[in-house]
Amino acid sequence: MLVRAGLVAHTLIASAALACSGEGPPGSSKVAPDPAPAQAKVEAKTKVEAEAEARPAMSGQTSARATELGTRFRDAKGKPSCDVEALAELRELRERFGPASPLREVLLAAFSACDERVALAQLHAETLPATPSAQQRLELGAAWLRASRYEDAAEILVPLAGELGPTTKAAWLAGFSLVHAGRPGEALPWLEGARAHAGGEQGSDGALLVGLAKLDTGDLDGAIATLEAGVAASPTNRSLLAALARAYASAGRGDDAARVSEQARAAFEHAAKSERQMTRLAALSSSLSEAWDAGRYAEVEQFIDAMWADAPPELREQLLSARVALYERTDRPADAAAARDALAQLRGQ
Amino acid sequence: MTTVTSPCATPLAAASIAALTLACKPEPPAPEQAPPRSLFDEAEAPSEPTNPAEPATAPQAPSSGRALQFSDVTKAWGVDLRHHAGRNPDRWIPEIMNGGVALIDVNRDGALDLFLADGGQLAGSAEPGVGPRLLLGDGHGAFTDVSEAWGLRHQGYGMGVSAGDIDGDGWIDLYLTSFDAQDRLLRNDAGQGFVDVSAAWGVDPRGWSTSAAFLDADSDGDLDLYVVRYIRYTLADSIKCWFRTIHVYCTPAMYEALPDLLYRNEGGRFTDVSAEAGIDAHPAKGLALATGDLDDDGDTDLYVANDTSRNLLLVNDGRGRFEEAGVASGVAFSQLGREEASMGVAVSDSNADGRWDLAVTNFQSEPTSLYTRRDNGSYRERSDAAGIGASARARLSFGIEWIDVDNDGDEDLLTANGHIADNVESYREQVRFAQQNSLYERVADGRFVDVSDAAGDALAYRGVSRGLAVGDIDGDGGLDYVVVDNDGPVQIARNTTADRGHFISLWLEGSSTNRGAIGARVSVSVGGQTLVREVRGASSYLSVSDRRIHLGLGEATRVEEVTIRWPGGEQQQLGPLDADTHYRVVEGSAAQAYVPGAEVLQP
């Protein structure tokens, strides 16, 4: 959703990608060097290679076509963009020729652009070398996680974490997949180990996952302590508040549960209100754009005024920005200055 | 329904009108923002599956020896019913939501009748619809359409149906929910027809009602009425939404929630007690509800499934005042604490631990949540651990019911599926508008296996299913089901599972308690396990399943003792009872065998 920030899965899985590329934030753990002997990798025949032997090879023309189709998954600004028709044609090529390069790379980009997460994970799995590197295994595990295939993710990530130790991203993601797969007891050592090593890098996500795992294993005191610490650091985090309320209720602390439940409800309602505003704004933007393009500035101003009355703070900042632009466009410098001042004030400048 | 919201988030941050407006023009969003999450927002959800036509996990062989089977007998049984949604080029949200159905016995002949809550016509729609339909069943699969004779006529845009005996005369009455029109309360005139008593009973909610339930909220022996409501939405101020250049259904996230309503039965009149009952303090975008004594304290609680907002667990204090405990109990959100787009709900003891669990259908890419209740009253979401999650994410589910297909004593799970966007295939290559319904067989240790692909031609069908109701339509001891496709056909699925176990069926009638025995609990010990069932005032989505208690007995040919806890707490023991028999049990009296459809059993 629009205003739901910090989704655990996205954050964690994105961080896995960073770890794989060695671009993690300062202090973050990195995937350990590939434990597989280099010679073995060289000698190993990949599944793709084996499959390729049984299929016709792509002609130069077909390869060129695949590459050409691949360009359709970027928009004019270079951002990923899904082209359903191109994706369908790529799938046909894959049926005929298998997922060998260069089709594999094009398909990966296409699946990513089209948010076809299961297909993406399946392609990673099918094209995994016989002796994959740690990074390749981590990418595959993260892909299964993004596809919500938690058992598949755990199958890859748990052994990998065992090889690399609890200080890696693999351990964190292994724990994440195990929590989702309903195996919180197995998840906890990985989560806690990774969290301790990262020095709280996972922030509220870390507190939430560890707290939930403790809650589901019956460690109520541990869950409460973890979640309380998380809430102290992120007092408006809805998921943490909801989990803490549940932990209090489970521990028989009814008054605390009621109090925190109310905080959680308020946080969710605030978010819902924000979302309502933002989604309406998004939907109405087409009309607004038309008015702006046509120079119907009074209509634009009316729209902003209408939104302003009920707007949450984060939307007000955007609306003030819009006012500045509107007043500048309509040659109202005094109003623009006032709006700019209000914007600065809102931002605490 | 689909929405296009995220692309405009960035423009807002761009600090200028130009950016705000221009960037919100149809243009490709970033991939993370792209999924038009539909009615119900998928932006943060995991992806839709690669191949929605197939389960995300390969079907496994069930552990029981019986292959669960359903045959599509709609034509064979002479049923030719079609739901009308009146779809409009403007893509109004109500038109992809409705399709309620009921399996009830309106004429007390012991045979199930079929009621369809038709949609009809939104302003400017091409299809007028035909109004609600009532087909009387003969107990053997033949139906007669008596809609006109029973006084049913098109009136308002229908959503769903609820059923209960509001005046205790022994004849089941109906409550019809609707969009942008007055809901209707129809009193059953001794099996001769329905009479609209909405005004006389003081029932006049307007806006958008979805599901409803009759329950004895204040434990006074008569049935009260809970009405679930959705969003504040009118055709006049509806908004057009776009995903790139594709016109899509808007998300409900952009509309305010309507609070639900609770009406207390004052004897011939309902009084709105929503405020004093604590109901109106929790407005949410409601679509479905289930009733049950969820905390095992002798009264009837409620669980309300809400779309893109937290779900509600309303715990009854026994006097009709409800405390919302969903957040603290762990059933308001997903496992990680986020709202889901919940559609339907059903209650069962899914892991045979003696506590009621909740199964909640959600949007595509979200699991059908399975909340299992624990000793301390909290719940744990375990859809993935139970084997449901991955398969359910591959479909968009609405109706849901527990159903012991093979009469082995445990309840399997059935969901009615279908996307909300008829043009979803133009922006999601692998997602289909018409989808296969899902059957999950319970195997062992509270685990389930998706057996949809191997369960017969009824489940091979791909449709846009919404309402789902379960009952033994042909009286052969196997639970059948009926699903309604939104703006499509009604399908009747006959249970053709070979070598089903034995069964007993109990039609309970209260005397000192509500006549329909809603809230009564039945316990039977058989084959080393204790089976517990409850007469529920509501479950599924917009629909009503047969209220008779159906117990699969496996190999047992006799039940030594049946214990009934009537609403209010009175206990009654029955037995021994022979298997494979339908019994009517009036509170305080012995069980009376009957043959469905053979004769009218007078109140």
Interface residues (C-beta under 8 A of the other chain):
Chain A: M1 L2 V3 R4 L7 V8 A9 H10 D75 K79 P80 S81 C82 V84 L87 A88 S112 A113 C114 D115 E116 R117 V118 A119 Q122 R146 A147 S148 R149 Y150 E151 V179 H180 A181 G182 R183 L208 L212 D216 R238 S239 L240 A242 A243 A245 R246 Y248 A249 S250 G252 A257 A258 V260 S261 A264 R265 F268 A272 E275 R276 M278 T279 R280 L281 A282 A283 L284 S285 S286 L288 S289 W292 D293 V300 L315 Q318 S321 A322 V324 A325 L326 R329
Chain B: T3 V4 T5 S6 P7 C8 A9 P11 L12 A13 A14 A15 S16 I17 A18 A19 L20 T21 L22 C24 K25 P26 E27 P28 A30 P31 E32 A34 P35 R37 D41 A43 E44 P46 S47 E48 P49 T50 N51 A56 I239 K240 C241 W242 C250 T251 A253 M254 Y255 E256 A257 T308 S309 R310 A325 V327 A328 S329 G330 A332 F333 Q335 L336 G337 R338 E339 S365 P367 R374 N376 G377 S378 R380 R382 D384 A385 A386 G389 A390 R393 E425 S426 Y427 R428 E429 Q430
